[in-house]
Amino acid sequence: MPGTRAIERNNVPLPVTAQKTYTFTARIPSQCNSMNRNNLIGDKVSRKSNVSSKNLSTTTLTQNPTMLSSRRSHPNEVSTPRGRSNTDVQSVTSSANGLKQQQQQLNGSGSDKSVNHNQQQRQSPPPPPKTECTLPSSGCQAECVTPSKLFNMMGYGLQNQYLFMHVHYLYLIDCRSREDFNQSHIITAIHWEDALSGNVYISLVERFSEIVLYDAKGVSPNTSSEMRRIVSRFSTSNSRTYPTLAGGFEAFRLSFPFVCTQSDVRSAVDREKFLTIYPSVVLDNQLYLGTGNQAANWKIVRDLKITHIINISIEHQCVFNDKIKYLHLELEDSEDVYLKDCFREAVQFIESALENPSNRVLVHCHLGISRSTTLVLAYLMKTYHATVHEAFRFLRHRRPIVCPNTGFLRQLIEFENELYAHVYTDVNDPIFY
């Protein structure tokens, strides 16, 4: 039985796998040395042959076709193995550098591109020449105020609106004779003798925001004894200035007779009873900017001799259609409202109205701050070659509360670009906020 099992086991086929052969030889010292030498020589030859093959593959890239064909015709030729010489390295390096220089000349290096791009950004083209702004100036010295400026101060002040109702806002001192003062004076003014006698205490002078002196014809304080006495009396405790009215009372009464009176208006009660807040004068005897309530007050419209009104609001109706020529733009005060489409129409309406020197235009919205201000700025830009910044400074000097919303301001800057093919105004300028 054991023999039978062995025969059956030998008949089972074994898997065919790669067999590893191990050769064991007895190494004698002399044989080991000769074998090591032979192995070293073989390694060197194999390495040299590899190098030669690499050199052959490298040099064939630069050799001409005839050399390649000659080598192909002698397949049994044994090439002499050699290393890469210095001349070969220099030739390959020079050719690579030449290709690199050509590529830089054609495309330019990355650093040169970045430098040129930055220089182009920094060296923006200069703005095109622009026609000089022709907005009218005040025409008087710094220590004086014009009649229009004083009138605007009485309505909206230099910084805030409706301060004229405040007792200690504007202190007007009439330096004419008592007889002229009693006959007519600017409303709320006090005679200079009453000021010196203590009817208005010197200790309260510090509480007034603005103090303006005027005489009959607007002489300098240095030539008026009354003005010199007032200034020397009130300037003992402070270093503030006291501007005078340019042209004096006569110039003011000629432009604004409805703001002159014989009454003595001083207290807060009298102010509420007798004072009227008028729109702001933008251009003397031509253009005014106000509120919707003022445009609906016939006394104000009649006193200012208004003939044309631009009503840009949905809050107020055109109430004097039989007497006034209107342009009604029913738009809201929102940054999403595209008001720029109305610029040309509004400017044309004002220009055609002012062709007649006797006409006067009032532009209003609800409060005279944003919508109506934007249209007036567009007119000043178009008519007087002003940028948004120049027109805004001019208008704010006459009405400190003007403030177009950001959407309208951006549309004005677009209009500036249309007029001058360049943007001169920055929407982030602090003057607008």
C-alpha positions, 0 to 999 in steps of 0.5 A, a space after each residue: 500500500 505505501 508503494 501504491 500511494 507513492 506512485 499515485 502521488 507522483 502522477 499528480 501534475 505539478 504547476 509550471 513556475 519559473 524556477 530559481 537556480 542557485 549555484 554553489 561554488 567553492 571559492 578559493 582566494 585566487 579564484 575570488 580575486 579573479 572573479 572580482 576583477 572580471 566583474 569590475 571590468 564587466 561593470 565598467 564596460 557595461 557602463 561605458 556602453 550605456 554612456 556611448 549609447 546615450 551619447 549616440 542618441 544625443 548627438 544624432 539630434 544634431 548630426 546631418 542625415 548623411 552621417 546617420 545613413 553611414 552609421 546605419 550601413 555598418 550595423 556591426 561597427 563597434 563605437 568607441 565609448 567616450 564621455 561628454 566633452 566640454 565643447 559638447 556641453 557649451 554647444 548644447 547650452 549656447 543653443 538652449 540659450 539662443 532659443 530662450 533669447 528668441 522666445 523672450 524677444 518674441 513673447 517677452 519674459 514674465 517679469 517684463 510683462 508684469 513691469 510693463 503692465 504696472 507701468 501702464 496702470 500707473 501712467 494713466 493717460 492725462 485728461 483731455 483739456 477742458 473748457 474753463 469753468 465760468 460759474 459766477 463768483 461772489 465778487 466781494 472781499 472775504 470780510 463781506 457778504 453779498 445781499 444774496 448770501 445774507 438772504 440765503 443765511 436768513 433762510 437756511 443759514 451757513 450750516 443748518 436750515 431754519 436757524 433764522 427762527 432761532 433768536 440767537 442765530 443771526 445778529 444784524 446790526 444796523 449802523 445807519 441813523 436812527 431816522 433811516 432805521 425807523 423808516 425801514 431796515 432788514 427784518 430782525 435787525 437792531 440799531 447800533 445805539 441800542 446794541 451799545 446801550 445794552 438792549 442786547 447784552 454784550 454777554 449774549 453776543 457770544 451765543 449768536 452764530 452769525 453777526 453781520 453789520 451794515 450801513 447805507 451803502 456798504 462802506 468799509 468798517 475802517 471808515 465808519 465810526 459807528 462800525 468801529 465802535 461796535 467792533 471795538 465794543 464786541 471784540 473785547 472778549 473774543 477774536 471773531 470777525 464781523 462781516 459787513 454787507 456789500 452794497 449796504 442796506 440800499 443794495 439789499 433792499 433793491 434785491 429783497 424789498 419783501 425782507 425789509 420792514 419797519 417793525 421791531 422783530 426780535 423775540 421768538 414769538 415775533 419771528 414765528 409771526 412775521 418771518 417767512 423762509 424763502 427758497 435759496 438763491 442759486 443765480 441772482 434774479 434767475 434761478 432758485 432752489 426750494 421746497 414743495 411747500 414754498 412752491 405752493 405759497 403764492 406769497 413766496 412765488 409772487 415776492 420772488 417773481 417766479 415765472 417757471 417752476 420745475 416740480 420734480 416730486 410725487 408729493 406736491 401738485 402744480 397749483 398755479 397752472 394758470 399763472 406759472 409755466 410748469 415742468 412736472 417730473 413725477 419721480 421718487 427720491 430713490 437711488 434706483 430712479 434713473 433721473 439722468 434721462 431728464 437732465 436734457 429736458 430740465 436744462 432745456 426748460 431752464 435755458 429757454 426760460 432764462 432767454 427772457 431776462 425778466 423770467 425766474 425759475 424755481 426748482 423744487 422737490 419735497 425738501 430741496 435736498 436731493 432730486 431738485 439739487 441734482 437737476 440744478 447741478 446738471 444745469 450748472 454743469 452744462 451751462 457753465 462748463 463745471 464738473 460735478 465737484 465744481 458745481 456742487 461746491 458752488 451750490 452748497 455755498 448757497 444752500 448748505 443742505 443740498 445732498 443728492 443721493 448716491 444713485 443721482 450722484 453717480 448719474 451726474 458723474 456719467 453726465 460729466 463724462 458725456 460732457 467732457 469725455 472724461 471723469 474728473 469727479 470721485 464719487 467717494 469725495 468727502 465733500 458729498 457726504 
